[in-house]
């Protein structure tokens, strides 16, 4: 008899909401947005925050001269001010068939990824940021531009509640398409199992990094993909290609685990070489603990 499927939990339970209220997600680099926020813009000009003086040059507009300083010192200086802008973020979630995998008594990776994406969207909107959402497999399947507000968040939750997986994965093509839709200089959060070859993953994320986006990679895996806990003769099927392998799991386990650990290390190095913040989530771990650890590590790298 097959085991009953694990019930799908609500996208956000009250306990997680309470914990998210204490978390913070900030961009490490300069980003631009349309509304006032805590994130620095590269544009100089009229703003609420004064950053200092510099000597006047003939190319400066007279309205930027600090006349109070001139009256006191007889010096021509210009007030420099820097905008603070709202963060624009986009969560891009993998909906390929490999994300449907689930070990015994665990959520499929795609459902765990949906919970993670919903938590991040809630966190960003709660902090008055703008957040968008996209789904990809062989290409970009859908894209909702970043916005803020409760109504927009409700729309994103509806999409995440209804998410389903299908097709193969082409991260490079997907991110190339996404790069053409993204606002300039935004925070891009990739949620995927990243089971493509590490060199392909690196090439794909660099298409966004070279466009001056800040990229965060959140890898979602089931522990069974790491441990190969099956016993005896087994039939393994590739969820995306349909390829079948008949093997003895006990004989295969040691070699498989070494290869999987090597793959994880190479993928982590690929992210590091592209200056991409990355974190690995296992589907048997509580979402809030993994998310909290990721945000703490990210904050520590900023300070």
N, C-alpha and C positions, 0 to 999 in steps of 0.2 A: 504494500500500500504506500502510495506517495504521501509525503508530508504536506499538510495544509499550508498554503502560502502565508507568509507573514503579513498581518494586516497593515495597510498603509497608514502611518500616523498623520495627524494634522500637520500642515506646513510649519506652523509655529504654535507650540504649546505654551501656556502661561509661564511656566518655569523658565523656559528658554527666553521668552520675551523679557522677563525681569533681568536675566543675566545679560542680554544684549544691550539693555539700557546703560550698562556700565562700561561697555566696550567702545573702542574708538578705531576707526579705519581712516587713515590719512595718507595722502600721496606723499612720497618721498621727494619727488621732483616737482618742478614748477608745472602747474596745470592752469588751464583757463576755463572760465565758466561765465554764465550770464548773470548770476545773482550774487549778492554779497555773501561772503563766507570767510573761512579761515585760511584759504589757500592762495598763496602769492601768485600774482600774474607777472609776466615778464614785461608788461606794458608800463611805461612811466607816464605820469600825467596827473590830472586832478583826481584826488582820492581822499579818503578819510584818514589815511595813515601817513604821517610825516616821517621821512626817513633821514633828512639831513639837508645841508646847504652845499652848494658849489658855486664857483665864480661864474658870473654872467658872461655869456659870449654873444656876439652879434646875431647869431642864429636863433637865440632864445626869444620866446614871446614875452612881451612886457608884463602880461598878466601873471607870469610866474615869478616875477621879482618880489623879494620880501622887502616891502617898503619900511617896515618897522626896523629891520636891521640897517637899512640905508640911513634912516633918520638918526639912529644912535651912533653909527660908525662911519658913515659916509662911504660905505662899501657897497658895490653892486653884487648881490648874490641872488641865486635862484633857489626856491624851495623845491626839493625833490620829494615826490610822494609816490607811493606804490599801492596799486590796487590789491585788495584781497578779493578773491573770487570764489564762487561756489565750485566744488569739485564735480566734474562730470565723469561718471563711471559707467562701464558697460560690462555686464556679465555674459560671457559666451560659454554656453554649456553643450557638451558632447551628447548627442542623442543617437549615436550609432548602435548597432546591434550588440557590440561587445559590452556596452553599458547595461545590458539586460541581465548579465550574469549575477547570480546570488548563491552563496554557500548556504548550507543547511541552517534554517531558522534565522536567516538574516535578510535584510532588505536588499533588493537589487541595487546595483551601483547607481542606476539612473534615478531611483527614488531618493537615495542618500544624497546624490548630487543636487536634486531638486530642493531638498530640505536645506542644504548648504547655500544654494543660490538664493532661496527665499530669505534665509537669515541675513545674508549680506545685503540684499535689497532693503530689508526692513531696517537694518542698522544704518545704511546710508541715508535713506529717506528720513528716518528718525533724527538724524543729524542735519537735516535740511539740505542734503545734497541731491544731485540729480543722478538717476540711475536708469540704464537701459538694459535690454535683454535680447540675446540672440541664441538660436539653436543651430547646430551644425552637425553634419556627418561627412558626406563626400563633398559638400559645399555648404554655403550659408543657407539654411532652410527658411529662417524667418528672422526679422530684426525689428525691434521696437526702440526708437531713439530715446536717449536719456531725458527724463523729466522728473519732477518732484511731486509731492503731494499724495494724500491718502487715496484718491481716486485712481491715480496712476499705479500706485503700489498694489491696489486691489486687482487691477488689470494684469499685472505681472504675476500675481499669485494664481489667478485663474489659468494663465498659460502654463505655469509650473505644475498645477494640479492635474492638468490634462496631458502632460508630456508623455510621449511614447517613443520607443526606440526602433530604428530600422536602418538598413543600409550599411555600407562599409564606412571607413574613415579616410579622409584625405585632409589632414590638418593644414597642409600648405595651401591647397586651393581654398579651403574655408577661410583662413586668415587673410588671404589675398583679397577675397571678396569682402570680408568684414572691414579691411583697411580702407576700402573705397566708401564705406558707409559711416565710419566713425567720425565724430567731431574731432577737430584737431586737438592734439595734446590732451588725451583723456587717460583715465586709469582703466585698463582692460584686465578683467579677471577671467582667466580660462579655467573651466572646471571640466576635467576629463580624466580618463584612465591613462592617457598618454602611452598606449601600448605600441605605437609606431616605433620604428628604429630611432634611437636617440639622435642620430645625425639629421633625420627628417624633422624631428621635433625642433631641434636647434634652428634649422633653416627656416621653419615656419614661424617661430616666435620672432626671429630677427626681422621678418617683414613688417612687424608692428613696431619693434624697437627702433628701426631705422626711420620710421615715420614720427619719431619723438613721443610715442606713447609710453606710458609706464605699464609694464606687464607683470601680472601676478599669476602664478600657475598653481592651481590646487588639484593635486592628483588624488583620485578616489579609486581605491582597490579593495577587493575582498581578500581576507586572509587566506582563503583557499587557493588564490592565485599565487600566493607566496609559498605556501606550505605543501601543496599537493597532498591533502590528507586522505585521499582515496586508497582503497586496498584491493589487491589482486588485479586480475585482468579487467581492463577498462576500455571503453570506447570514448575517445575525446573528439569533440567536434568544434571546429572554428565557427563561432557564431556569425562571422561576417562573410567568410568565403564558402562555408559548408564543407571544407576539407575534413576528412576523418582520419584519425590515428588510433590504431589498436595497439595497446601496450600494457605491460604489467606495471601498475603504479608503484609497487614496492621496489622494483628494479630501477625504475626511472627517477624516483624521488630525489636521491642525492644529487645526481647530475642536474636535474631540473632546478632544485633550490639554488645551486651554485650559479647557474645561468640567470636565474631570476634576480638574484642579489647583484650580479654583475650588471644586468640591465638597469636596475634601479639606481645604482651608483653612476652609471654613464649618463642616465637621464638627469640626475641631480647635477652632475658636472656641466652638462649642456646648459641647463638653466643658469648656473652660476657664471659660466663664461659669457652669457648674454645679458648679465646684470638683471636677471629676473628673480624676484622673490618667489620661492616655491615652498610648498608644504604638502606632506603626504597624509591623507586621511584614510584610515582603515574602517570598513563598514561595521566592525564589531565594537568600535569605540563610540562613546556618547558624542554627539555632534558638538555640544557646547564645550566639552573639554578640548577637542581638537581645534575648534575655532578660537577659543581663548588662548591656547598655546601659540597658535599662528600669529595672532595679533600682538601678543607679548613679545615674541621674537622679532616681529617687524618693528615694533616700537623701539626695542633695544638696539636694532641696527641703525635707527635714525638718530640716537642720542650718543 
